[in-house]
Amino acid sequence: MRMRSRVIGGVMAVTLFTQLSACGTLFFPDRRGQIEGKIDPVVAGLNAIGLLFYVIPGLIAFGIDFATGAIYLPDGHTAQVDPQQLQETIGADGKIDNAQLKALIERETGRDLPLDDPRLIQHTGSIEQLAAYGLHPAA
């Protein structure tokens, strides 16, 4: 009997852990950082299953997926900007001017990105990544 309760407890712990970590964030890590879009019915359904069985972990899964943006479907549109034009957005101190970058993206792609949104996740790059785009660090 003791072994059976340990197995059941282990299964419950694993199930709760997977629900706490949110379905969309686990299955689609490349979608994190999106701010808006259409909700992916697969991710919403998996979170809803968690909500049916375990209310609190299901709510947490929905909260994490909405907060990270992993619940939204990808847009499917891509756009490229000439690296020479990107160099114009780099200031004398080597940092990117968000206002110039926003204007460049809007001019080239026709999309207005909320670069001043507090939910925006910014990643720093390396010298190798800059070299891949033909850019040289100015700092």
N, CA, C and O atoms as CSV, one atom per row, in Angstrom:
chain,resi,resn,atom,element,x,y,z
A,1,MET,N,N,0.817,-1.193,0.000
A,1,MET,CA,C,0.000,0.000,0.000
A,1,MET,C,C,0.860,1.256,0.000
A,1,MET,O,O,0.518,2.253,-0.637
A,2,ARG,N,N,1.987,1.202,0.725
A,2,ARG,CA,C,2.872,2.353,0.809
A,2,ARG,C,C,3.483,2.679,-0.565
A,2,ARG,O,O,3.631,3.848,-0.922
A,3,MET,N,N,3.829,1.650,-1.317
A,3,MET,CA,C,4.406,1.847,-2.644
A,3,MET,C,C,3.380,2.484,-3.588
A,3,MET,O,O,3.726,3.349,-4.392
A,4,ARG,N,N,2.144,2.063,-3.490
A,4,ARG,CA,C,1.087,2.597,-4.344
A,4,ARG,C,C,0.887,4.098,-4.084
A,4,ARG,O,O,0.727,4.870,-5.030
A,5,SER,N,N,0.894,4.506,-2.840
A,5,SER,CA,C,0.707,5.928,-2.524
A,5,SER,C,C,1.908,6.763,-2.997
A,5,SER,O,O,1.745,7.925,-3.369
A,6,ARG,N,N,3.093,6.181,-2.982
A,6,ARG,CA,C,4.269,6.907,-3.495
A,6,ARG,C,C,4.179,7.094,-5.010
A,6,ARG,O,O,4.517,8.157,-5.530
A,7,VAL,N,N,3.732,6.076,-5.700
A,7,VAL,CA,C,3.580,6.168,-7.155
A,7,VAL,C,C,2.519,7.217,-7.493
A,7,VAL,O,O,2.728,8.048,-8.377
A,8,ILE,N,N,1.405,7.181,-6.806
A,8,ILE,CA,C,0.345,8.160,-7.051
A,8,ILE,C,C,0.846,9.566,-6.734
A,8,ILE,O,O,0.589,10.502,-7.491
A,9,GLY,N,N,1.548,9.715,-5.637
A,9,GLY,CA,C,2.109,11.017,-5.272
A,9,GLY,C,C,3.117,11.512,-6.302
A,9,GLY,O,O,3.149,12.702,-6.616
A,10,GLY,N,N,3.931,10.617,-6.822
A,10,GLY,CA,C,4.904,10.986,-7.845
A,10,GLY,C,C,4.242,11.437,-9.139
A,10,GLY,O,O,4.651,12.422,-9.754
A,11,VAL,N,N,3.209,10.695,-9.542
A,11,VAL,CA,C,2.471,11.065,-10.753
A,11,VAL,C,C,1.802,12.422,-10.567
A,11,VAL,O,O,1.819,13.254,-11.475
A,12,MET,N,N,1.220,12.646,-9.409
A,12,MET,CA,C,0.574,13.945,-9.133
A,12,MET,C,C,1.592,15.084,-9.144
A,12,MET,O,O,1.314,16.162,-9.670
A,13,ALA,N,N,2.759,14.850,-8.569
A,13,ALA,CA,C,3.795,15.886,-8.529
A,13,ALA,C,C,4.279,16.233,-9.936
A,13,ALA,O,O,4.450,17.408,-10.260
A,14,VAL,N,N,4.498,15.226,-10.764
A,14,VAL,CA,C,4.934,15.472,-12.144
A,14,VAL,C,C,3.852,16.208,-12.927
A,14,VAL,O,O,4.148,17.126,-13.693
A,15,THR,N,N,2.600,15.805,-12.733
A,15,THR,CA,C,1.489,16.450,-13.430
A,15,THR,C,C,1.355,17.915,-13.016
A,15,THR,O,O,1.184,18.791,-13.864
A,16,LEU,N,N,1.431,18.170,-11.741
A,16,LEU,CA,C,1.342,19.560,-11.266
A,16,LEU,C,C,2.515,20.392,-11.768
A,16,LEU,O,O,2.345,21.557,-12.127
A,17,PHE,N,N,3.706,19.797,-11.794
A,17,PHE,CA,C,4.874,20.536,-12.280
A,17,PHE,C,C,4.723,20.915,-13.743
A,17,PHE,O,O,5.046,22.038,-14.129
A,18,THR,N,N,4.233,19.983,-14.566
A,18,THR,CA,C,4.066,20.310,-15.983
A,18,THR,C,C,3.000,21.379,-16.179
A,18,THR,O,O,3.120,22.204,-17.084
A,19,GLN,N,N,1.964,21.381,-15.353
A,19,GLN,CA,C,0.936,22.404,-15.477
A,19,GLN,C,C,1.440,23.761,-15.001
A,19,GLN,O,O,1.062,24.792,-15.558
A,20,LEU,N,N,2.283,23.770,-13.983
A,20,LEU,CA,C,2.813,25.034,-13.480
A,20,LEU,C,C,3.762,25.686,-14.479
A,20,LEU,O,O,3.922,26.906,-14.482
A,21,SER,N,N,4.380,24.886,-15.313
A,21,SER,CA,C,5.343,25.452,-16.248
A,21,SER,C,C,4.691,25.973,-17.523
A,21,SER,O,O,5.397,26.525,-18.367
A,22,ALA,N,N,3.411,25.830,-17.703
A,22,ALA,CA,C,2.620,26.359,-18.819
A,22,ALA,C,C,2.913,25.631,-20.124
A,22,ALA,O,O,4.069,25.428,-20.495
A,23,CYS,N,N,1.857,25.248,-20.803
A,23,CYS,CA,C,1.978,24.447,-22.017
A,23,CYS,C,C,2.650,25.198,-23.166
A,23,CYS,O,O,3.598,24.689,-23.764
A,24,GLY,N,N,2.179,26.382,-23.473
A,24,GLY,CA,C,2.721,27.118,-24.616
A,24,GLY,C,C,4.171,27.487,-24.441
A,24,GLY,O,O,4.932,27.481,-25.408
A,25,THR,N,N,4.567,27.807,-23.231
A,25,THR,CA,C,5.952,28.176,-22.970
A,25,THR,C,C,6.867,26.981,-23.163
A,25,THR,O,O,8.006,27.139,-23.602
A,26,LEU,N,N,6.383,25.784,-22.840
A,26,LEU,CA,C,7.190,24.576,-23.033
A,26,LEU,C,C,7.217,24.132,-24.490
A,26,LEU,O,O,8.280,23.822,-25.027
A,27,PHE,N,N,6.050,24.100,-25.130
A,27,PHE,CA,C,5.960,23.560,-26.479
A,27,PHE,C,C,6.433,24.528,-27.557
A,27,PHE,O,O,6.951,24.094,-28.586
A,28,PHE,N,N,6.268,25.812,-27.344
A,28,PHE,CA,C,6.625,26.804,-28.350
A,28,PHE,C,C,7.481,27.917,-27.737
A,28,PHE,O,O,7.010,29.049,-27.625
A,29,PRO,N,N,8.714,27.632,-27.342
A,29,PRO,CA,C,9.543,28.672,-26.711
A,29,PRO,C,C,9.897,29.804,-27.671
A,29,PRO,O,O,10.226,30.904,-27.228
A,30,ASP,N,N,9.833,29.550,-28.989
A,30,ASP,CA,C,10.136,30.595,-29.954
A,30,ASP,C,C,9.050,31.666,-30.018
A,30,ASP,O,O,9.281,32.741,-30.570
A,31,ARG,N,N,7.886,31.394,-29.470
A,31,ARG,CA,C,6.798,32.376,-29.492
A,31,ARG,C,C,6.871,33.365,-28.337
A,31,ARG,O,O,6.136,34.353,-28.334
A,32,ARG,N,N,7.727,33.130,-27.371
A,32,ARG,CA,C,7.796,34.035,-26.219
A,32,ARG,C,C,8.192,35.428,-26.686
A,32,ARG,O,O,8.993,35.583,-27.608
A,33,GLY,N,N,7.629,36.424,-26.049
A,33,GLY,CA,C,7.937,37.808,-26.379
A,33,GLY,C,C,6.919,38.460,-27.294
A,33,GLY,O,O,7.001,39.664,-27.539
A,34,GLN,N,N,5.953,37.692,-27.811
A,34,GLN,CA,C,4.907,38.290,-28.632
A,34,GLN,C,C,3.970,39.094,-27.735
A,34,GLN,O,O,3.725,38.729,-26.584
A,35,ILE,N,N,3.466,40.160,-28.263
A,35,ILE,CA,C,2.621,41.041,-27.468
A,35,ILE,C,C,1.146,40.810,-27.764
A,35,ILE,O,O,0.307,40.920,-26.870
A,36,GLU,N,N,0.829,40.491,-29.005
A,36,GLU,CA,C,-0.569,40.278,-29.366
A,36,GLU,C,C,-0.650,39.351,-30.564
A,36,GLU,O,O,0.362,39.017,-31.180
A,37,GLY,N,N,-1.853,38.946,-30.880
A,37,GLY,CA,C,-2.073,38.073,-32.021
A,37,GLY,C,C,-3.286,37.205,-31.785
A,37,GLY,O,O,-4.035,37.404,-30.828
A,38,LYS,N,N,-3.476,36.226,-32.680
A,38,LYS,CA,C,-4.574,35.282,-32.521
A,38,LYS,C,C,-4.142,34.201,-31.530
A,38,LYS,O,O,-2.992,33.762,-31.535
A,39,ILE,N,N,-5.068,33.784,-30.692
A,39,ILE,CA,C,-4.765,32.770,-29.685
A,39,ILE,C,C,-4.714,31.400,-30.345
A,39,ILE,O,O,-5.605,31.042,-31.116
A,40,ASP,N,N,-3.683,30.644,-30.044
A,40,ASP,CA,C,-3.508,29.299,-30.565
A,40,ASP,C,C,-4.482,28.362,-29.844
A,40,ASP,O,O,-4.389,28.205,-28.627
A,41,PRO,N,N,-5.413,27.738,-30.574
A,41,PRO,CA,C,-6.396,26.879,-29.905
A,41,PRO,C,C,-5.775,25.642,-29.258
A,41,PRO,O,O,-6.327,25.117,-28.291
A,42,VAL,N,N,-4.648,25.171,-29.767
A,42,VAL,CA,C,-3.996,24.005,-29.170
A,42,VAL,C,C,-3.477,24.348,-27.779
A,42,VAL,O,O,-3.715,23.613,-26.821
A,43,VAL,N,N,-2.769,25.463,-27.674
A,43,VAL,CA,C,-2.220,25.878,-26.380
A,43,VAL,C,C,-3.356,26.209,-25.413
A,43,VAL,O,O,-3.314,25.823,-24.245
A,44,ALA,N,N,-4.361,26.918,-25.897
A,44,ALA,CA,C,-5.497,27.258,-25.034
A,44,ALA,C,C,-6.219,25.987,-24.573
A,44,ALA,O,O,-6.650,25.902,-23.423
A,45,GLY,N,N,-6.350,25.011,-25.457
A,45,GLY,CA,C,-6.991,23.753,-25.088
A,45,GLY,C,C,-6.203,22.980,-24.050
A,45,GLY,O,O,-6.775,22.437,-23.105
A,46,LEU,N,N,-4.879,22.929,-24.225
A,46,LEU,CA,C,-4.052,22.230,-23.243
A,46,LEU,C,C,-4.103,22.930,-21.885
A,46,LEU,O,O,-4.153,22.275,-20.844
A,47,ASN,N,N,-4.090,24.243,-21.904
A,47,ASN,CA,C,-4.220,24.982,-20.645
A,47,ASN,C,C,-5.600,24.751,-20.026
A,47,ASN,O,O,-5.727,24.662,-18.804
A,48,ALA,N,N,-6.624,24.654,-20.863
A,48,ALA,CA,C,-7.984,24.415,-20.359
A,48,ALA,C,C,-8.104,23.023,-19.745
A,48,ALA,O,O,-8.825,22.839,-18.764
A,49,ILE,N,N,-7.405,22.041,-20.315
A,49,ILE,CA,C,-7.399,20.706,-19.705
A,49,ILE,C,C,-6.786,20.786,-18.309
A,49,ILE,O,O,-7.293,20.184,-17.362
A,50,GLY,N,N,-5.708,21.525,-18.197
A,50,GLY,CA,C,-5.110,21.732,-16.882
A,50,GLY,C,C,-6.053,22.456,-15.943
A,50,GLY,O,O,-6.062,22.206,-14.738
A,51,LEU,N,N,-6.842,23.349,-16.500
A,51,LEU,CA,C,-7.825,24.089,-15.700
A,51,LEU,C,C,-8.949,23.174,-15.217
A,51,LEU,O,O,-9.461,23.344,-14.110
A,52,LEU,N,N,-9.331,22.202,-16.050
A,52,LEU,CA,C,-10.389,21.271,-15.660
A,52,LEU,C,C,-9.956,20.362,-14.508
A,52,LEU,O,O,-10.717,20.129,-13.568
A,53,PHE,N,N,-8.733,19.857,-14.593
A,53,PHE,CA,C,-8.281,18.910,-13.578
A,53,PHE,C,C,-7.728,19.598,-12.334
A,53,PHE,O,O,-7.980,19.164,-11.210
A,54,TYR,N,N,-6.975,20.670,-12.544
A,54,TYR,CA,C,-6.335,21.369,-11.434
A,54,TYR,C,C,-6.563,22.856,-11.641
A,54,TYR,O,O,-5.928,23.454,-12.510
A,55,VAL,N,N,-7.431,23.456,-10.889
A,55,VAL,CA,C,-7.840,24.839,-11.125
A,55,VAL,C,C,-6.674,25.809,-10.989
A,55,VAL,O,O,-6.417,26.591,-11.905
A,56,ILE,N,N,-5.977,25.777,-9.888
A,56,ILE,CA,C,-4.903,26.745,-9.652
A,56,ILE,C,C,-3.762,26.590,-10.665
A,56,ILE,O,O,-3.359,27.590,-11.258
A,57,PRO,N,N,-3.218,25.373,-10.894
A,57,PRO,CA,C,-2.166,25.258,-11.913
A,57,PRO,C,C,-2.645,25.630,-13.314
A,57,PRO,O,O,-1.872,26.166,-14.108
A,58,GLY,N,N,-3.908,25.351,-13.623
A,58,GLY,CA,C,-4.446,25.735,-14.928
A,58,GLY,C,C,-4.493,27.236,-15.095
A,58,GLY,O,O,-4.160,27.755,-16.160
A,59,LEU,N,N,-4.904,27.946,-14.045
A,59,LEU,CA,C,-4.903,29.412,-14.094
A,59,LEU,C,C,-3.491,29.956,-14.217
A,59,LEU,O,O,-3.249,30.922,-14.941
A,60,ILE,N,N,-2.562,29.333,-13.510
A,60,ILE,CA,C,-1.163,29.764,-13.599
A,60,ILE,C,C,-0.631,29.535,-15.004
A,60,ILE,O,O,0.096,30.373,-15.536
A,61,ALA,N,N,-0.992,28.389,-15.621
A,61,ALA,CA,C,-0.549,28.097,-16.991
A,61,ALA,C,C,-1.075,29.146,-17.965
A,61,ALA,O,O,-0.334,29.629,-18.822
A,62,PHE,N,N,-2.360,29.500,-17.834
A,62,PHE,CA,C,-2.911,30.560,-18.685
A,62,PHE,C,C,-2.186,31.877,-18.444
A,62,PHE,O,O,-1.843,32.583,-19.391
A,63,GLY,N,N,-1.956,32.203,-17.189
A,63,GLY,CA,C,-1.275,33.460,-16.857
A,63,GLY,C,C,0.123,33.530,-17.431
A,63,GLY,O,O,0.521,34.560,-17.975
A,64,ILE,N,N,0.874,32.443,-17.316
A,64,ILE,CA,C,2.243,32.427,-17.843
A,64,ILE,C,C,2.227,32.539,-19.357
A,64,ILE,O,O,3.008,33.297,-19.932
A,65,ASP,N,N,1.340,31.789,-20.010
A,65,ASP,CA,C,1.293,31.835,-21.470
A,65,ASP,C,C,0.886,33.213,-21.987
A,65,ASP,O,O,1.426,33.675,-22.992
A,66,PHE,N,N,-0.056,33.876,-21.316
A,66,PHE,CA,C,-0.416,35.228,-21.736
A,66,PHE,C,C,0.709,36.212,-21.433
A,66,PHE,O,O,0.984,37.106,-22.233
A,67,ALA,N,N,1.355,36.056,-20.292
A,67,ALA,CA,C,2.420,36.987,-19.919
A,67,ALA,C,C,3.628,36.866,-20.834
A,67,ALA,O,O,4.253,37.873,-21.169
A,68,THR,N,N,3.966,35.645,-21.244
A,68,THR,CA,C,5.125,35.457,-22.117
A,68,THR,C,C,4.769,35.621,-23.587
A,68,THR,O,O,5.659,35.811,-24.416
A,69,GLY,N,N,3.481,35.551,-23.928
A,69,GLY,CA,C,3.060,35.661,-25.319
A,69,GLY,C,C,3.093,34.347,-26.060
A,69,GLY,O,O,2.860,34.320,-27.269
A,70,ALA,N,N,3.379,33.248,-25.370
A,70,ALA,CA,C,3.478,31.948,-26.026
A,70,ALA,C,C,2.126,31.396,-26.455
A,70,ALA,O,O,2.074,30.425,-27.210
A,71,ILE,N,N,1.047,31.983,-25.999
A,71,ILE,CA,C,-0.291,31.495,-26.363
A,71,ILE,C,C,-0.729,32.011,-27.736
A,71,ILE,O,O,-1.689,31.498,-28.310
A,72,TYR,N,N,-0.042,33.010,-28.258
A,72,TYR,CA,C,-0.430,33.612,-29.537
A,72,TYR,C,C,0.201,32.869,-30.705
A,72,TYR,O,O,1.344,32.420,-30.624
A,73,LEU,N,N,-0.553,32.743,-31.789
A,73,LEU,CA,C,-0.033,32.149,-33.020
A,73,LEU,C,C,0.987,33.093,-33.651
A,73,LEU,O,O,0.838,34.311,-33.554
A,74,PRO,N,N,2.020,32.551,-34.296
A,74,PRO,CA,C,2.961,33.429,-34.993
A,74,PRO,C,C,2.290,34.060,-36.205
A,74,PRO,O,O,1.381,33.483,-36.801
A,75,ASP,N,N,2.745,35.229,-36.551
A,75,ASP,CA,C,2.148,35.987,-37.646
A,75,ASP,C,C,2.395,35.349,-39.005
A,75,ASP,O,O,1.515,35.366,-39.865
A,76,GLY,N,N,3.567,34.795,-39.205
A,76,GLY,CA,C,3.890,34.189,-40.481
A,76,GLY,C,C,4.505,35.154,-41.467
A,76,GLY,O,O,4.912,34.746,-42.555
A,77,HIS,N,N,4.583,36.425,-41.113
A,77,HIS,CA,C,5.176,37.414,-41.999
A,77,HIS,C,C,6.615,37.665,-41.586
A,77,HIS,O,O,6.926,37.758,-40.399
A,78,THR,N,N,7.476,37.773,-42.565
A,78,THR,CA,C,8.863,38.115,-42.281
A,78,THR,C,C,9.242,39.332,-43.109
A,78,THR,O,O,8.677,39.577,-44.175
A,79,ALA,N,N,10.180,40.068,-42.616
A,79,ALA,CA,C,10.669,41.239,-43.332
A,79,ALA,C,C,12.151,41.403,-43.037
A,79,ALA,O,O,12.621,41.084,-41.945
A,80,GLN,N,N,12.861,41.893,-44.003
A,80,GLN,CA,C,14.289,42.102,-43.808
A,80,GLN,C,C,14.607,43.556,-44.078
A,80,GLN,O,O,13.992,44.210,-44.921
A,81,VAL,N,N,15.589,44.041,-43.336
A,81,VAL,CA,C,16.041,45.417,-43.470
A,81,VAL,C,C,17.521,45.373,-43.825
A,81,VAL,O,O,18.271,44.560,-43.285
A,82,ASP,N,N,17.935,46.237,-44.723
A,82,ASP,CA,C,19.323,46.306,-45.149
A,82,ASP,C,C,20.218,46.612,-43.946
A,82,ASP,O,O,19.937,47.546,-43.195
A,83,PRO,N,N,21.295,45.837,-43.751
A,83,PRO,CA,C,22.189,46.089,-42.618
A,83,PRO,C,C,22.793,47.495,-42.608
A,83,PRO,O,O,23.085,48.034,-41.541
A,84,GLN,N,N,22.980,48.086,-43.778
A,84,GLN,CA,C,23.522,49.447,-43.826
A,84,GLN,C,C,22.545,50.440,-43.205
A,84,GLN,O,O,22.954,51.409,-42.567
A,85,GLN,N,N,21.256,50.191,-43.396
A,85,GLN,CA,C,20.267,51.067,-42.780
A,85,GLN,C,C,20.201,50.854,-41.274
A,85,GLN,O,O,19.909,51.785,-40.524
A,86,LEU,N,N,20.472,49.626,-40.830
A,86,LEU,CA,C,20.484,49.361,-39.396
A,86,LEU,C,C,21.630,50.102,-38.701
A,86,LEU,O,O,21.513,50.482,-37.536
A,87,GLN,N,N,22.725,50.301,-39.414
A,87,GLN,CA,C,23.870,51.015,-38.828
A,87,GLN,C,C,23.492,52.443,-38.462
A,87,GLN,O,O,24.066,53.023,-37.540
A,88,GLU,N,N,22.524,53.011,-39.184
A,88,GLU,CA,C,22.096,54.373,-38.884
A,88,GLU,C,C,21.401,54.472,-37.527
A,88,GLU,O,O,21.344,55.553,-36.940
A,89,THR,N,N,20.872,53.356,-37.025
A,89,THR,CA,C,20.162,53.378,-35.742
A,89,THR,C,C,21.103,53.230,-34.549
A,89,THR,O,O,20.678,53.385,-33.405
A,90,ILE,N,N,22.373,52.934,-34.805
A,90,ILE,CA,C,23.342,52.772,-33.722
A,90,ILE,C,C,23.962,54.127,-33.427
A,90,ILE,O,O,24.496,54.786,-34.318
A,91,GLY,N,N,23.885,54.530,-32.175
A,91,GLY,CA,C,24.416,55.819,-31.757
A,91,GLY,C,C,25.925,55.792,-31.624
A,91,GLY,O,O,26.557,54.758,-31.838
A,92,ALA,N,N,26.504,56.940,-31.267
A,92,ALA,CA,C,27.958,57.059,-31.117
A,92,ALA,C,C,28.472,56.215,-29.954
A,92,ALA,O,O,29.626,55.787,-29.956
A,93,ASP,N,N,27.612,55.976,-28.959
A,93,ASP,CA,C,28.018,55.184,-27.802
A,93,ASP,C,C,27.878,53.679,-28.051
A,93,ASP,O,O,28.185,52.886,-27.161
A,94,GLY,N,N,27.424,53.268,-29.237
A,94,GLY,CA,C,27.283,51.861,-29.577
A,94,GLY,C,C,25.949,51.261,-29.199
A,94,GLY,O,O,25.734,50.062,-29.377
A,95,LYS,N,N,25.049,52.080,-28.678
A,95,LYS,CA,C,23.731,51.590,-28.284
A,95,LYS,C,C,22.712,51.938,-29.360
A,95,LYS,O,O,22.864,52.922,-30.084
A,96,ILE,N,N,21.684,51.124,-29.454
A,96,ILE,CA,C,20.646,51.315,-30.460
A,96,ILE,C,C,19.654,52.356,-29.972
A,96,ILE,O,O,19.183,52.305,-28.836
A,97,ASP,N,N,19.348,53.299,-30.849
A,97,ASP,CA,C,18.336,54.306,-30.544
A,97,ASP,C,C,16.980,53.723,-30.921
A,97,ASP,O,O,16.697,53.516,-32.101
A,98,ASN,N,N,16.137,53.457,-29.914
A,98,ASN,CA,C,14.840,52.815,-30.163
A,98,ASN,C,C,13.931,53.646,-31.054
A,98,ASN,O,O,13.167,53.091,-31.843
A,99,ALA,N,N,14.000,54.966,-30.941
A,99,ALA,CA,C,13.140,55.822,-31.765
A,99,ALA,C,C,13.520,55.689,-33.241
A,99,ALA,O,O,12.646,55.568,-34.099
A,100,GLN,N,N,14.819,55.710,-33.535
A,100,GLN,CA,C,15.269,55.556,-34.923
A,100,GLN,C,C,14.963,54.150,-35.446
A,100,GLN,O,O,14.566,53.980,-36.598
A,101,LEU,N,N,15.152,53.146,-34.584
A,101,LEU,CA,C,14.862,51.772,-34.997
A,101,LEU,C,C,13.379,51.597,-35.289
A,101,LEU,O,O,13.007,50.950,-36.269
A,102,LYS,N,N,12.537,52.170,-34.446
A,102,LYS,CA,C,11.094,52.086,-34.664
A,102,LYS,C,C,10.703,52.764,-35.977
A,102,LYS,O,O,9.887,52.233,-36.729
A,103,ALA,N,N,11.283,53.940,-36.254
A,103,ALA,CA,C,10.985,54.648,-37.499
A,103,ALA,C,C,11.461,53.847,-38.717
A,103,ALA,O,O,10.772,53.795,-39.736
A,104,LEU,N,N,12.639,53.223,-38.609
A,104,LEU,CA,C,13.169,52.427,-39.713
A,104,LEU,C,C,12.287,51.207,-39.986
A,104,LEU,O,O,11.986,50.903,-41.140
A,105,ILE,N,N,11.883,50.525,-38.946
A,105,ILE,CA,C,11.028,49.337,-39.118
A,105,ILE,C,C,9.680,49.733,-39.711
A,105,ILE,O,O,9.147,49.043,-40.580
A,106,GLU,N,N,9.137,50.843,-39.236
A,106,GLU,CA,C,7.848,51.290,-39.768
A,106,GLU,C,C,7.962,51.696,-41.235
A,106,GLU,O,O,7.068,51.416,-42.033
A,107,ARG,N,N,9.056,52.351,-41.581
A,107,ARG,CA,C,9.254,52.786,-42.955
A,107,ARG,C,C,9.457,51.596,-43.897
A,107,ARG,O,O,8.923,51.587,-45.007
A,108,GLU,N,N,10.224,50.594,-43.462
A,108,GLU,CA,C,10.568,49.466,-44.329
A,108,GLU,C,C,9.488,48.383,-44.379
A,108,GLU,O,O,9.278,47.764,-45.422
A,109,THR,N,N,8.812,48.158,-43.269
A,109,THR,CA,C,7.847,47.054,-43.226
A,109,THR,C,C,6.401,47.515,-43.180
A,109,THR,O,O,5.491,46.734,-43.457
A,110,GLY,N,N,6.183,48.771,-42.836
A,110,GLY,CA,C,4.823,49.277,-42.728
A,110,GLY,C,C,4.132,48.880,-41.439
A,110,GLY,O,O,2.922,49.061,-41.303
A,111,ARG,N,N,4.880,48.342,-40.496
A,111,ARG,CA,C,4.301,47.926,-39.217
A,111,ARG,C,C,4.824,48.820,-38.100
A,111,ARG,O,O,6.003,49.171,-38.059
A,112,ASP,N,N,3.928,49.174,-37.210
A,112,ASP,CA,C,4.286,50.012,-36.072
A,112,ASP,C,C,4.510,49.108,-34.859
A,112,ASP,O,O,3.558,48.584,-34.281
A,113,LEU,N,N,5.773,48.931,-34.483
A,113,LEU,CA,C,6.087,48.058,-33.355
A,113,LEU,C,C,6.182,48.874,-32.071
A,113,LEU,O,O,6.759,49.961,-32.072
A,114,PRO,N,N,5.627,48.366,-30.984
A,114,PRO,CA,C,5.683,49.089,-29.710
A,114,PRO,C,C,7.011,48.844,-28.998
A,114,PRO,O,O,7.068,48.069,-28.043
A,115,LEU,N,N,8.075,49.495,-29.454
A,115,LEU,CA,C,9.395,49.279,-28.859
A,115,LEU,C,C,9.519,49.881,-27.472
A,115,LEU,O,O,10.495,49.613,-26.771
A,116,ASP,N,N,8.549,50.689,-27.061
A,116,ASP,CA,C,8.593,51.266,-25.729
A,116,ASP,C,C,7.681,50.517,-24.762
A,116,ASP,O,O,7.482,50.962,-23.631
A,117,ASP,N,N,7.128,49.387,-25.193
A,117,ASP,CA,C,6.239,48.596,-24.352
A,117,ASP,C,C,7.052,47.933,-23.235
A,117,ASP,O,O,8.100,47.349,-23.512
A,118,PRO,N,N,6.599,48.009,-21.992
A,118,PRO,CA,C,7.367,47.415,-20.895
A,118,PRO,C,C,7.419,45.888,-20.953
A,118,PRO,O,O,8.267,45.282,-20.298
A,119,ARG,N,N,6.535,45.259,-21.719
A,119,ARG,CA,C,6.546,43.799,-21.843
A,119,ARG,C,C,7.537,43.320,-22.890
A,119,ARG,O,O,7.730,42.115,-23.050
A,120,LEU,N,N,8.165,44.239,-23.603
A,120,LEU,CA,C,9.107,43.877,-24.653
A,120,LEU,C,C,10.347,43.251,-24.039
A,120,LEU,O,O,10.934,43.805,-23.110
A,121,ILE,N,N,10.743,42.101,-24.557
A,121,ILE,CA,C,11.932,41.409,-24.076
A,121,ILE,C,C,13.072,41.728,-25.033
A,121,ILE,O,O,13.000,41.411,-26.220
A,122,GLN,N,N,14.119,42.353,-24.516
A,122,GLN,CA,C,15.267,42.710,-25.333
A,122,GLN,C,C,16.424,41.789,-25.006
A,122,GLN,O,O,16.701,41.512,-23.839
A,123,HIS,N,N,17.095,41.318,-26.042
A,123,HIS,CA,C,18.240,40.437,-25.873
A,123,HIS,C,C,19.481,41.165,-26.366
A,123,HIS,O,O,19.433,41.911,-27.344
A,124,THR,N,N,20.581,40.938,-25.682
A,124,THR,CA,C,21.837,41.514,-26.129
A,124,THR,C,C,22.505,40.537,-27.082
A,124,THR,O,O,22.345,39.323,-26.955
A,125,GLY,N,N,23.236,41.061,-28.012
A,125,GLY,CA,C,23.909,40.228,-28.991
A,125,GLY,C,C,25.399,40.173,-28.736
A,125,GLY,O,O,25.901,40.747,-27.770
A,126,SER,N,N,26.093,39.483,-29.604
A,126,SER,CA,C,27.539,39.361,-29.495
A,126,SER,C,C,28.186,39.949,-30.744
A,126,SER,O,O,27.505,40.273,-31.717
A,127,ILE,N,N,29.489,40.080,-30.704
A,127,ILE,CA,C,30.235,40.614,-31.844
A,127,ILE,C,C,30.090,39.694,-33.052
A,127,ILE,O,O,30.040,40.158,-34.191
A,128,GLU,N,N,30.021,38.382,-32.796
A,128,GLU,CA,C,29.875,37.422,-33.893
A,128,GLU,C,C,28.535,37.601,-34.606
A,128,GLU,O,O,28.457,37.478,-35.829
A,129,GLN,N,N,27.472,37.894,-33.834
A,129,GLN,CA,C,26.172,38.110,-34.457
A,129,GLN,C,C,26.186,39.383,-35.293
A,129,GLN,O,O,25.599,39.417,-36.375
A,130,LEU,N,N,26.841,40.420,-34.813
A,130,LEU,CA,C,26.949,41.649,-35.597
A,130,LEU,C,C,27.722,41.398,-36.888
A,130,LEU,O,O,27.343,41.895,-37.949
A,131,ALA,N,N,28.809,40.627,-36.797
A,131,ALA,CA,C,29.618,40.341,-37.978
A,131,ALA,C,C,28.830,39.547,-39.012
A,131,ALA,O,O,29.049,39.704,-40.213
A,132,ALA,N,N,27.910,38.691,-38.554
A,132,ALA,CA,C,27.090,37.908,-39.482
A,132,ALA,C,C,26.192,38.816,-40.321
A,132,ALA,O,O,25.846,38.474,-41.452
A,133,TYR,N,N,25.817,39.959,-39.776
A,133,TYR,CA,C,24.984,40.917,-40.512
A,133,TYR,C,C,25.803,42.024,-41.170
A,133,TYR,O,O,25.242,42.967,-41.728
A,134,GLY,N,N,27.100,41.911,-41.107
A,134,GLY,CA,C,27.960,42.914,-41.729
A,134,GLY,C,C,28.073,44.193,-40.935
A,134,GLY,O,O,28.472,45.220,-41.482
A,135,LEU,N,N,27.733,44.159,-39.662
A,135,LEU,CA,C,27.808,45.347,-38.809
A,135,LEU,C,C,29.075,45.318,-37.974
A,135,LEU,O,O,29.582,44.248,-37.636
A,136,HIS,N,N,29.577,46.480,-37.647
A,136,HIS,CA,C,30.780,46.580,-36.823
A,136,HIS,C,C,30.417,47.326,-35.546
A,136,HIS,O,O,29.727,48.344,-35.595
A,137,PRO,N,N,30.884,46.818,-34.389
A,137,PRO,CA,C,30.577,47.511,-33.137
A,137,PRO,C,C,31.235,48.879,-33.105
A,137,PRO,O,O,32.387,49.041,-33.509
A,138,ALA,N,N,30.490,49.857,-32.621
A,138,ALA,CA,C,30.989,51.226,-32.593
A,138,ALA,C,C,31.447,51.648,-31.197
A,138,ALA,O,O,31.898,52.779,-31.012
A,139,ALA,N,N,31.339,50.774,-30.235
A,139,ALA,CA,C,31.686,51.152,-28.864
A,139,ALA,C,C,33.169,51.078,-28.615
A,139,ALA,O,O,33.624,51.365,-27.508
